[in-house]
Amino acid sequence: MSQIRVREVLQIHIDPPSGNAKLSELKVLADQVQRTLDAVARNLAKDPKAKVDADISGATIGSLHLVLQPALADSFAVNPDQICRTLIEDINNVEHQRYRPDMTLALLQQYKALVNMFRNSHIQVQLSHGIDDVTIDDDFRSMFRASTKERIANKVDIIGRIEALNIHSTPYEMKLFPTTPDTDYILCRFEDEMLEKITDLFKHKSMVRVTGTGYYAPIGINPSRLVLTSAPVPLVFDLDQLRLYARNVNLVPAGMSASDFLAANRKAAGLEED
């Protein structure tokens, strides 16, 4: 499998207040840039297996300056220049409360991590690719934080399936995958008294309804996280009752086939011409 390489390199410059970059700061930078590039690739390629391979083609010490040449397998429907350009454009746009329509919550979380990776040490970070660039300093971080502030809503109900549990420390956490298509998991926190019931529902792969306080990011239709106010309720579907309901409800008018009824509705909605 061959790789597609960038035409324009991705340059990263950090300015530590002390003047010299530390090895620990280089590790934080490398790890987070890699995770963010991979997240952008997965988002654009619509493929969870998409991954960026970046060579370091140049570096200077002191105020650390890296020159990267990201590459991507040619089997994915995206090229590395598009990934680099999207990375910088997205970060600039989010700071101004503009969000790309197909940006995922998982990608937004990586952008937040990238912007804030040196928040405590007040290190300025510059990213550039061709004519696109962004400078991340304390003022930028403050604006970015305000643009990604979560909205809180009480008594939120979500239907989904529990796919993972983390019970190493309280409050415990679980990952709920909602029934809504093409959405990320919701991180749910819960207290000790719910543990036994949630563990049983997890073992049986039950479809559940969870209720709690939801924390909503500026994108997505589901909360990014949920603090449960009560234990999940298992949903049991009675197939016989569902069949009886389907027979008793006139979904299609008498004397009309299902296909004719669908075509008529599409025509009424302006989706089909006469």
CORLIN-V605492 format. One record per pair of residues at least 24 apart in sequence whose ideal C-beta (glycine too) atoms are under 10 Angstrom apart, sorted by sequence separation. I is the first residue (numbers start at 0). J is the second residue. If there is no record, write none. Layout:
i=I j=J
i=I j=J
This chain:
i=29 j=53
i=48 j=72
i=51 j=75
i=86 j=110
i=90 j=114
i=160 j=184
i=173 j=197
i=185 j=209
i=187 j=211
i=188 j=212
i=207 j=231
i=208 j=232
i=49 j=74
i=50 j=75
i=114 j=139
i=115 j=140
i=159 j=184
i=164 j=189
i=166 j=191
i=169 j=194
i=173 j=198
i=206 j=231
i=207 j=232
i=208 j=233
i=29 j=55
i=48 j=74
i=49 j=75
i=51 j=77
i=53 j=79
i=114 j=140
i=118 j=144
i=159 j=185
i=161 j=187
i=171 j=197
i=185 j=211
i=187 j=213
i=205 j=231
i=207 j=233
i=208 j=234
i=9 j=36
i=44 j=71
i=48 j=75
i=49 j=76
i=52 j=79
i=86 j=113
i=171 j=198
i=173 j=200
i=174 j=201
i=205 j=232
i=206 j=233
i=207 j=234
i=43 j=71
i=44 j=72
i=46 j=74
i=49 j=77
i=51 j=79
i=114 j=142
i=115 j=143
i=157 j=185
i=159 j=187
i=166 j=194
i=173 j=201
i=178 j=206
i=185 j=213
i=186 j=214
i=205 j=233
i=206 j=234
i=40 j=69
i=46 j=75
i=111 j=140
i=114 j=143
i=115 j=144
i=185 j=214
i=205 j=234
i=206 j=235
i=39 j=69
i=44 j=74
i=45 j=75
i=46 j=76
i=53 j=83
i=113 j=143
i=114 j=144
i=155 j=185
i=157 j=187
i=164 j=194
i=197 j=227
i=200 j=230
i=201 j=231
i=203 j=233
i=205 j=235
i=206 j=236
i=36 j=67
i=40 j=71
i=44 j=75
i=45 j=76
i=46 j=77
i=51 j=82
i=166 j=197
i=200 j=231
i=40 j=72
i=43 j=75
i=44 j=76
i=45 j=77
i=51 j=83
i=111 j=143
i=115 j=147
i=166 j=198
i=175 j=207
i=177 j=209
i=200 j=232
i=25 j=58
i=32 j=65
i=36 j=69
i=43 j=76
i=44 j=77
i=49 j=82
i=110 j=143
i=111 j=144
i=114 j=147
i=164 j=197
i=183 j=216
i=197 j=230
i=200 j=233
i=33 j=67
i=37 j=71
i=41 j=75
i=43 j=77
i=44 j=78
i=164 j=198
i=175 j=209
i=185 j=219
i=193 j=227
i=196 j=230
i=197 j=231
i=199 j=233
i=28 j=63
i=32 j=67
i=36 j=71
i=40 j=75
i=42 j=77
i=43 j=78
i=91 j=126
i=111 j=146
i=187 j=222
i=193 j=228
i=195 j=230
i=196 j=231
i=29 j=65
i=33 j=69
i=41 j=77
i=90 j=126
i=111 j=147
i=161 j=197
i=173 j=209
i=183 j=219
i=185 j=221
i=186 j=222
i=188 j=224
i=189 j=225
i=190 j=226
i=193 j=229
i=194 j=230
i=196 j=232
i=28 j=65
i=32 j=69
i=40 j=77
i=44 j=81
i=110 j=147
i=161 j=198
i=164 j=201
i=182 j=219
i=184 j=221
i=185 j=222
i=186 j=223
i=187 j=224
i=188 j=225
i=189 j=226
i=190 j=227
i=193 j=230
i=196 j=233
i=25 j=63
i=29 j=67
i=39 j=77
i=40 j=78
i=43 j=81
i=44 j=82
i=163 j=201
i=164 j=202
i=182 j=220
i=183 j=221
i=185 j=223
i=186 j=224
i=187 j=225
i=188 j=226
i=189 j=227
i=190 j=228
i=192 j=230
i=193 j=231
i=20 j=59
i=24 j=63
i=40 j=79
i=43 j=82
i=87 j=126
i=94 j=133
i=108 j=147
i=161 j=200
i=162 j=201
i=182 j=221
i=184 j=223
i=185 j=224
i=186 j=225
i=187 j=226
i=188 j=227
i=189 j=228
i=20 j=60
i=25 j=65
i=39 j=79
i=42 j=82
i=86 j=126
i=87 j=127
i=88 j=128
i=91 j=131
i=107 j=147
i=160 j=200
i=161 j=201
i=179 j=219
i=183 j=223
i=184 j=224
i=185 j=225
i=186 j=226
i=187 j=227
i=189 j=229
i=190 j=230
i=19 j=60
i=20 j=61
i=40 j=81
i=87 j=128
i=91 j=132
i=94 j=135
i=160 j=201
i=161 j=202
i=179 j=220
i=189 j=230
i=9 j=51
i=19 j=61
i=20 j=62
i=21 j=63
i=39 j=81
i=40 j=82
i=43 j=85
i=86 j=128
i=87 j=129
i=91 j=133
i=161 j=203
i=162 j=204
i=179 j=221
i=189 j=231
i=18 j=61
i=19 j=62
i=20 j=63
i=36 j=79
i=39 j=82
i=42 j=85
i=83 j=126
i=85 j=128
i=87 j=130
i=88 j=131
i=90 j=133
i=91 j=134
i=161 j=204
i=177 j=220
i=9 j=53
i=11 j=55
i=18 j=62
i=19 j=63
i=20 j=64
i=38 j=82
i=39 j=83
i=83 j=127
i=84 j=128
i=87 j=131
i=89 j=133
i=94 j=138
i=160 j=204
i=161 j=205
i=177 j=221
i=187 j=231
i=8 j=53
i=20 j=65
i=37 j=82
i=39 j=84
i=40 j=85
i=83 j=128
i=84 j=129
i=86 j=131
i=87 j=132
i=88 j=133
i=90 j=135
i=94 j=139
i=160 j=205
i=161 j=206
i=177 j=222
i=5 j=51
i=8 j=54
i=15 j=61
i=36 j=82
i=39 j=85
i=40 j=86
i=82 j=128
i=83 j=129
i=84 j=130
i=85 j=131
i=87 j=133
i=94 j=140
i=96 j=142
i=160 j=206
i=161 j=207
i=175 j=221
i=9 j=56
i=10 j=57
i=11 j=58
i=12 j=59
i=14 j=61
i=15 j=62
i=35 j=82
i=36 j=83
i=39 j=86
i=42 j=89
i=84 j=131
i=86 j=133
i=94 j=141
i=95 j=142
i=96 j=143
i=159 j=206
i=160 j=207
i=4 j=52
i=5 j=53
i=8 j=56
i=14 j=62
i=15 j=63
i=38 j=86
i=80 j=128
i=83 j=131
i=91 j=139
i=94 j=142
i=95 j=143
i=98 j=146
i=158 j=206
i=159 j=207
i=161 j=209
i=2 j=51
i=4 j=53
i=5 j=54
i=8 j=57
i=13 j=62
i=14 j=63
i=79 j=128
i=80 j=129
i=90 j=139
i=93 j=142
i=94 j=143
i=96 j=145
i=97 j=146
i=98 j=147
i=158 j=207
i=159 j=208
i=175 j=224
i=2 j=52
i=4 j=54
i=12 j=62
i=13 j=63
i=14 j=64
i=36 j=86
i=39 j=89
i=93 j=143
i=94 j=144
i=96 j=146
i=157 j=207
i=158 j=208
i=159 j=209
i=175 j=225
i=12 j=63
i=13 j=64
i=35 j=86
i=94 j=145
i=95 j=146
i=96 j=147
i=157 j=208
i=158 j=209
i=11 j=63
i=12 j=64
i=13 j=65
i=91 j=143
i=94 j=146
i=156 j=208
i=157 j=209
i=172 j=224
i=173 j=225
i=175 j=227
i=11 j=64
i=12 j=65
i=90 j=143
i=93 j=146
i=94 j=147
i=156 j=209
i=157 j=210
i=10 j=64
i=11 j=65
i=12 j=66
i=32 j=86
i=35 j=89
i=92 j=146
i=93 j=147
i=155 j=209
i=156 j=210
i=157 j=211
i=173 j=227
i=10 j=65
i=11 j=66
i=35 j=90
i=155 j=210
i=156 j=211
i=9 j=65
i=10 j=66
i=11 j=67
i=43 j=99
i=45 j=101
i=154 j=210
i=155 j=211
i=157 j=213
i=170 j=226
i=171 j=227
i=175 j=231
i=178 j=234
i=8 j=65
i=9 j=66
i=10 j=67
i=42 j=99
i=153 j=210
i=154 j=211
i=155 j=212
i=156 j=213
i=170 j=227
i=8 j=66
i=9 j=67
i=43 j=101
i=47 j=105
i=153 j=211
i=154 j=212
i=155 j=213
i=173 j=231
i=8 j=67
i=9 j=68
i=42 j=101
i=63 j=122
i=69 j=128
i=152 j=211
i=153 j=212
i=154 j=213
i=155 j=214
i=8 j=68
i=9 j=69
i=42 j=102
i=62 j=122
i=152 j=212
i=153 j=213
i=155 j=215
i=7 j=68
i=8 j=69
i=42 j=103
i=62 j=123
i=63 j=124
i=64 j=125
i=67 j=128
i=151 j=212
i=152 j=213
i=5 j=67
i=6 j=68
i=41 j=103
i=151 j=213
i=152 j=214
i=159 j=221
i=5 j=68
i=39 j=102
i=42 j=105
i=43 j=106
i=62 j=125
i=150 j=213
i=151 j=214
i=152 j=215
i=4 j=68
i=5 j=69
i=41 j=105
i=42 j=106
i=149 j=213
i=150 j=214
i=151 j=215
i=157 j=221
i=4 j=69
i=5 j=70
i=38 j=103
i=41 j=106
i=42 j=107
i=149 j=214
i=150 j=215
i=157 j=222
i=3 j=69
i=4 j=70
i=5 j=71
i=149 j=215
i=150 j=216
i=155 j=221
i=2 j=69
i=3 j=70
i=4 j=71
i=38 j=105
i=39 j=106
i=42 j=109
i=148 j=215
i=149 j=216
i=150 j=217
i=155 j=222
i=2 j=70
i=3 j=71
i=38 j=106
i=41 j=109
i=148 j=216
i=149 j=217
i=157 j=225
i=1 j=70
i=2 j=71
i=3 j=72
i=37 j=106
i=38 j=107
i=147 j=216
i=148 j=217
i=156 j=225
i=2 j=72
i=3 j=73
i=9 j=79
i=38 j=108
i=39 j=109
i=147 j=217
i=152 j=222
i=155 j=225
i=161 j=231
i=1 j=72
i=2 j=73
i=3 j=74
i=9 j=80
i=35 j=106
i=38 j=109
i=39 j=110
i=146 j=217
i=147 j=218
i=151 j=222
i=155 j=226
i=0 j=72
i=1 j=73
i=2 j=74
i=3 j=75
i=6 j=78
i=7 j=79
i=8 j=80
i=37 j=109
i=38 j=110
i=150 j=222
i=159 j=231
i=0 j=73
i=1 j=74
i=5 j=78
i=6 j=79
i=7 j=80
i=9 j=82
i=10 j=83
i=35 j=108
i=36 j=109
i=149 j=222
i=152 j=225
i=155 j=228
i=158 j=231
i=0 j=74
i=3 j=77
i=4 j=78
i=5 j=79
i=6 j=80
i=9 j=83
i=34 j=108
i=35 j=109
i=38 j=112
i=149 j=223
i=154 j=228
i=157 j=231
i=158 j=232
i=160 j=234
i=3 j=78
i=4 j=79
i=5 j=80
i=8 j=83
i=9 j=84
i=34 j=109
i=35 j=110
i=38 j=113
i=108 j=183
i=149 j=224
i=151 j=226
i=153 j=228
i=159 j=234
i=3 j=79
i=4 j=80
i=5 j=81
i=7 j=83
i=35 j=111
i=107 j=183
i=156 j=232
i=158 j=234
i=2 j=79
i=3 j=80
i=5 j=82
i=6 j=83
i=7 j=84
i=9 j=86
i=32 j=109
i=35 j=112
i=36 j=113
i=105 j=182
i=106 j=183
i=3 j=81
i=5 j=83
i=9 j=87
i=31 j=109
i=34 j=112
i=35 j=113
i=103 j=181
i=104 j=182
i=105 j=183
i=5 j=84
i=34 j=113
i=35 j=114
i=103 j=182
i=104 j=183
i=105 j=184
i=101 j=181
i=103 j=183
i=104 j=184
i=31 j=112
i=32 j=113
i=35 j=116
i=104 j=185
i=30 j=112
i=31 j=113
i=31 j=114
i=31 j=115
i=32 j=116
i=28 j=113
i=31 j=116
i=30 j=116
i=31 j=117
i=28 j=116
i=27 j=116
i=28 j=117
i=27 j=117
i=35 j=126
i=24 j=116
i=32 j=124
i=24 j=117
i=27 j=120
i=31 j=124
i=28 j=122
i=32 j=126
i=27 j=122
i=24 j=120
i=28 j=124
i=23 j=120
i=24 j=122
i=21 j=120
i=21 j=122
i=15 j=117
i=20 j=122
i=13 j=116
i=14 j=117
i=17 j=120
i=13 j=117
i=16 j=120
i=15 j=120
i=16 j=121
i=17 j=122
i=111 j=216
i=15 j=121
i=16 j=122
i=13 j=120
i=14 j=121
i=15 j=122
i=16 j=123
i=14 j=122
i=15 j=123
i=108 j=216
i=13 j=122
i=14 j=123
i=107 j=216
i=13 j=123
i=14 j=124
i=107 j=217
i=12 j=123
i=13 j=124
i=14 j=125
i=104 j=215
i=107 j=218
i=12 j=124
i=13 j=125
i=104 j=216
i=106 j=218
i=107 j=219
i=11 j=124
i=12 j=125
i=104 j=217
i=11 j=125
i=12 j=126
i=104 j=218
i=105 j=219
i=10 j=125
i=11 j=126
i=12 j=127
i=102 j=217
i=103 j=218
i=104 j=219
i=108 j=223
i=10 j=126
i=11 j=127
i=102 j=218
i=103 j=219
i=104 j=220
i=107 j=223
i=9 j=126
i=10 j=127
i=11 j=128
i=101 j=218
i=102 j=219
i=104 j=221
i=9 j=127
i=10 j=128
i=98 j=216
i=100 j=218
i=104 j=222
i=105 j=223
i=8 j=127
i=9 j=128
i=10 j=129
i=98 j=217
i=99 j=218
i=104 j=223
i=7 j=127
i=8 j=128
i=9 j=129
i=12 j=132
i=14 j=134
i=97 j=217
i=98 j=218
i=7 j=128
i=8 j=129
i=96 j=217
i=98 j=219
i=6 j=128
i=7 j=129
i=9 j=131
i=10 j=132
i=12 j=134
i=13 j=135
i=14 j=136
i=5 j=128
i=6 j=129
i=7 j=130
i=5 j=129
i=7 j=131
i=93 j=217
i=93 j=218
i=45 j=181
